[in-house]
Amino acid sequence: MNETNIFEQLAGIRAFVFDIDGVLTAGQVLVTEEGHQLRSVNIKDGYALQHAVKLGYHVAVISGGRSQGMQHRFQGLGLSDIHLGQSHKVEAYEAFKAKHGLSDAQIAYMGDDMPDLPLLERVGLPCCPADACTDVLEAATYISPIAGGYGCARELIERTLKIQGTWLSEESHRW
């Protein structure tokens, strides 16, 4: 898609929805001897997520994973729409959309793997990190130049907010 079309689509975004593993994490799990599964998240993604929430954007995570650590992390960033354990993500997406009175065209979704395809086919702006699987790369309208877990969410949010003139607005620094 050309730059003009991306600009127009980003200008209409009012909500962001993200997968967790492979998007907000690098898609790797460290398993301890006790069987605990540990993930690493990017601080810059976290800043952008909470910044978007404070500016009034609707932000959700929808994941098949069930990590209580991830639940705690995203609650701490101010997200209220946290949907974990979602083997079929469409139901959670439709509930999020209805709750906030959004249309598909107003939503950017970023996913990286096969379970994300049904949402990528619904949203106004299907996005993925640079290292998404081939099928997702083909389905995405916007491909971040950054890999999952290394700031791809920040890049999408920052780019959108800059286009909309809210990234460095005076209101964005009143916390």
Contacts in CASP RR format, 6 or more apart in sequence:
PFRMAT RR
TARGET T0000
AUTHOR 0000-0000-0000
METHOD contacts of the structure
MODEL  1
MNETNIFEQLAGIRAFVFDIDGVLTAGQVLVTEEGHQLRSVNIKDGYALQ
HAVKLGYHVAVISGGRSQGMQHRFQGLGLSDIHLGQSHKVEAYEAFKAKH
GLSDAQIAYMGDDMPDLPLLERVGLPCCPADACTDVLEAATYISPIAGGY
GCARELIERTLKIQGTWLSEESHRW
1 141 0 8 1.000
1 142 0 8 1.000
6 141 0 8 1.000
6 142 0 8 1.000
7 163 0 8 1.000
9 124 0 8 1.000
9 125 0 8 1.000
9 141 0 8 1.000
9 142 0 8 1.000
10 108 0 8 1.000
10 125 0 8 1.000
10 142 0 8 1.000
10 159 0 8 1.000
10 160 0 8 1.000
10 163 0 8 1.000
10 164 0 8 1.000
11 163 0 8 1.000
11 164 0 8 1.000
12 105 0 8 1.000
12 106 0 8 1.000
12 164 0 8 1.000
13 57 0 8 1.000
13 106 0 8 1.000
13 107 0 8 1.000
13 108 0 8 1.000
13 125 0 8 1.000
13 160 0 8 1.000
13 164 0 8 1.000
14 57 0 8 1.000
14 58 0 8 1.000
14 102 0 8 1.000
14 106 0 8 1.000
14 107 0 8 1.000
15 57 0 8 1.000
15 58 0 8 1.000
15 59 0 8 1.000
15 60 0 8 1.000
15 96 0 8 1.000
15 100 0 8 1.000
15 102 0 8 1.000
15 106 0 8 1.000
15 107 0 8 1.000
15 108 0 8 1.000
16 49 0 8 1.000
16 52 0 8 1.000
16 57 0 8 1.000
16 58 0 8 1.000
16 59 0 8 1.000
16 60 0 8 1.000
16 107 0 8 1.000
16 108 0 8 1.000
16 109 0 8 1.000
16 110 0 8 1.000
16 153 0 8 1.000
16 156 0 8 1.000
16 157 0 8 1.000
16 160 0 8 1.000
17 59 0 8 1.000
17 60 0 8 1.000
17 61 0 8 1.000
17 62 0 8 1.000
17 93 0 8 1.000
17 96 0 8 1.000
17 107 0 8 1.000
17 108 0 8 1.000
17 109 0 8 1.000
17 110 0 8 1.000
17 119 0 8 1.000
17 123 0 8 1.000
18 24 0 8 1.000
18 59 0 8 1.000
18 60 0 8 1.000
18 61 0 8 1.000
18 62 0 8 1.000
18 109 0 8 1.000
18 110 0 8 1.000
18 111 0 8 1.000
18 153 0 8 1.000
19 61 0 8 1.000
19 62 0 8 1.000
19 63 0 8 1.000
19 89 0 8 1.000
19 110 0 8 1.000
19 111 0 8 1.000
19 112 0 8 1.000
19 113 0 8 1.000
19 115 0 8 1.000
19 116 0 8 1.000
20 39 0 8 1.000
20 61 0 8 1.000
20 63 0 8 1.000
20 64 0 8 1.000
20 65 0 8 1.000
20 67 0 8 1.000
20 70 0 8 1.000
21 27 0 8 1.000
21 29 0 8 1.000
21 39 0 8 1.000
21 63 0 8 1.000
21 64 0 8 1.000
21 65 0 8 1.000
21 112 0 8 1.000
22 111 0 8 1.000
22 112 0 8 1.000
22 113 0 8 1.000
22 129 0 8 1.000
22 131 0 8 1.000
22 148 0 8 1.000
22 149 0 8 1.000
23 110 0 8 1.000
23 111 0 8 1.000
23 112 0 8 1.000
23 128 0 8 1.000
23 129 0 8 1.000
23 148 0 8 1.000
23 149 0 8 1.000
23 152 0 8 1.000
23 153 0 8 1.000
24 41 0 8 1.000
24 42 0 8 1.000
24 45 0 8 1.000
24 61 0 8 1.000
24 148 0 8 1.000
24 149 0 8 1.000
24 153 0 8 1.000
25 39 0 8 1.000
25 40 0 8 1.000
25 41 0 8 1.000
25 148 0 8 1.000
25 149 0 8 1.000
26 40 0 8 1.000
26 147 0 8 1.000
26 148 0 8 1.000
26 149 0 8 1.000
26 150 0 8 1.000
27 39 0 8 1.000
27 112 0 8 1.000
27 148 0 8 1.000
27 149 0 8 1.000
28 39 0 8 1.000
28 40 0 8 1.000
29 37 0 8 1.000
29 38 0 8 1.000
29 39 0 8 1.000
30 37 0 8 1.000
30 38 0 8 1.000
30 39 0 8 1.000
30 40 0 8 1.000
31 37 0 8 1.000
31 38 0 8 1.000
32 38 0 8 1.000
37 67 0 8 1.000
39 67 0 8 1.000
39 70 0 8 1.000
40 149 0 8 1.000
41 70 0 8 1.000
41 73 0 8 1.000
41 149 0 8 1.000
42 149 0 8 1.000
42 150 0 8 1.000
42 151 0 8 1.000
42 153 0 8 1.000
42 154 0 8 1.000
44 151 0 8 1.000
44 154 0 8 1.000
45 149 0 8 1.000
45 151 0 8 1.000
45 152 0 8 1.000
45 153 0 8 1.000
45 154 0 8 1.000
46 77 0 8 1.000
46 153 0 8 1.000
46 154 0 8 1.000
47 154 0 8 1.000
48 153 0 8 1.000
48 154 0 8 1.000
48 157 0 8 1.000
48 158 0 8 1.000
49 59 0 8 1.000
49 74 0 8 1.000
49 77 0 8 1.000
49 78 0 8 1.000
49 79 0 8 1.000
49 153 0 8 1.000
49 157 0 8 1.000
50 76 0 8 1.000
50 77 0 8 1.000
50 78 0 8 1.000
51 157 0 8 1.000
51 161 0 8 1.000
51 172 0 8 1.000
52 59 0 8 1.000
52 157 0 8 1.000
52 161 0 8 1.000
53 59 0 8 1.000
53 77 0 8 1.000
53 78 0 8 1.000
53 79 0 8 1.000
54 172 0 8 1.000
54 175 0 8 1.000
55 161 0 8 1.000
55 166 0 8 1.000
55 169 0 8 1.000
55 171 0 8 1.000
55 172 0 8 1.000
58 81 0 8 1.000
58 96 0 8 1.000
58 100 0 8 1.000
58 102 0 8 1.000
59 79 0 8 1.000
59 81 0 8 1.000
60 79 0 8 1.000
60 81 0 8 1.000
60 82 0 8 1.000
60 83 0 8 1.000
60 92 0 8 1.000
60 96 0 8 1.000
61 70 0 8 1.000
61 74 0 8 1.000
61 79 0 8 1.000
61 81 0 8 1.000
61 82 0 8 1.000
61 83 0 8 1.000
61 84 0 8 1.000
62 83 0 8 1.000
62 86 0 8 1.000
62 89 0 8 1.000
62 92 0 8 1.000
62 93 0 8 1.000
62 96 0 8 1.000
62 119 0 8 1.000
63 70 0 8 1.000
63 83 0 8 1.000
63 84 0 8 1.000
63 85 0 8 1.000
63 86 0 8 1.000
64 84 0 8 1.000
64 85 0 8 1.000
64 86 0 8 1.000
64 87 0 8 1.000
64 89 0 8 1.000
64 115 0 8 1.000
65 84 0 8 1.000
65 85 0 8 1.000
65 86 0 8 1.000
66 84 0 8 1.000
66 85 0 8 1.000
67 84 0 8 1.000
70 82 0 8 1.000
70 84 0 8 1.000
71 82 0 8 1.000
71 84 0 8 1.000
74 82 0 8 1.000
75 82 0 8 1.000
81 96 0 8 1.000
81 99 0 8 1.000
83 89 0 8 1.000
83 92 0 8 1.000
83 95 0 8 1.000
83 96 0 8 1.000
86 92 0 8 1.000
87 115 0 8 1.000
88 118 0 8 1.000
89 115 0 8 1.000
89 116 0 8 1.000
89 118 0 8 1.000
89 119 0 8 1.000
90 118 0 8 1.000
90 119 0 8 1.000
90 122 0 8 1.000
93 109 0 8 1.000
93 119 0 8 1.000
93 122 0 8 1.000
93 123 0 8 1.000
96 102 0 8 1.000
97 103 0 8 1.000
97 104 0 8 1.000
97 107 0 8 1.000
104 122 0 8 1.000
104 123 0 8 1.000
104 124 0 8 1.000
105 124 0 8 1.000
106 124 0 8 1.000
107 123 0 8 1.000
107 124 0 8 1.000
107 125 0 8 1.000
108 123 0 8 1.000
108 124 0 8 1.000
108 125 0 8 1.000
108 127 0 8 1.000
108 142 0 8 1.000
108 156 0 8 1.000
108 160 0 8 1.000
109 116 0 8 1.000
109 119 0 8 1.000
109 120 0 8 1.000
109 122 0 8 1.000
109 123 0 8 1.000
109 125 0 8 1.000
109 126 0 8 1.000
109 127 0 8 1.000
110 127 0 8 1.000
110 128 0 8 1.000
110 129 0 8 1.000
110 144 0 8 1.000
110 152 0 8 1.000
110 153 0 8 1.000
110 156 0 8 1.000
111 119 0 8 1.000
111 120 0 8 1.000
111 127 0 8 1.000
111 128 0 8 1.000
111 129 0 8 1.000
111 132 0 8 1.000
111 136 0 8 1.000
112 128 0 8 1.000
112 129 0 8 1.000
112 131 0 8 1.000
112 132 0 8 1.000
112 133 0 8 1.000
112 136 0 8 1.000
112 148 0 8 1.000
113 132 0 8 1.000
113 133 0 8 1.000
113 136 0 8 1.000
114 133 0 8 1.000
114 135 0 8 1.000
114 136 0 8 1.000
116 128 0 8 1.000
116 136 0 8 1.000
117 135 0 8 1.000
117 136 0 8 1.000
117 139 0 8 1.000
119 126 0 8 1.000
120 126 0 8 1.000
120 128 0 8 1.000
120 136 0 8 1.000
120 139 0 8 1.000
120 140 0 8 1.000
121 139 0 8 1.000
124 141 0 8 1.000
125 141 0 8 1.000
125 142 0 8 1.000
126 139 0 8 1.000
126 140 0 8 1.000
126 141 0 8 1.000
126 142 0 8 1.000
127 140 0 8 1.000
127 141 0 8 1.000
127 142 0 8 1.000
127 143 0 8 1.000
127 144 0 8 1.000
127 156 0 8 1.000
128 136 0 8 1.000
128 137 0 8 1.000
128 139 0 8 1.000
128 140 0 8 1.000
128 142 0 8 1.000
128 143 0 8 1.000
128 144 0 8 1.000
129 143 0 8 1.000
129 144 0 8 1.000
129 146 0 8 1.000
129 147 0 8 1.000
129 148 0 8 1.000
129 149 0 8 1.000
129 152 0 8 1.000
130 143 0 8 1.000
130 144 0 8 1.000
130 145 0 8 1.000
130 146 0 8 1.000
130 147 0 8 1.000
130 148 0 8 1.000
130 152 0 8 1.000
131 147 0 8 1.000
131 148 0 8 1.000
132 140 0 8 1.000
132 143 0 8 1.000
137 143 0 8 1.000
142 156 0 8 1.000
144 151 0 8 1.000
144 152 0 8 1.000
144 155 0 8 1.000
144 156 0 8 1.000
145 155 0 8 1.000
146 152 0 8 1.000
146 154 0 8 1.000
146 155 0 8 1.000
158 167 0 8 1.000
161 167 0 8 1.000
161 172 0 8 1.000
162 168 0 8 1.000
166 172 0 8 1.000
END
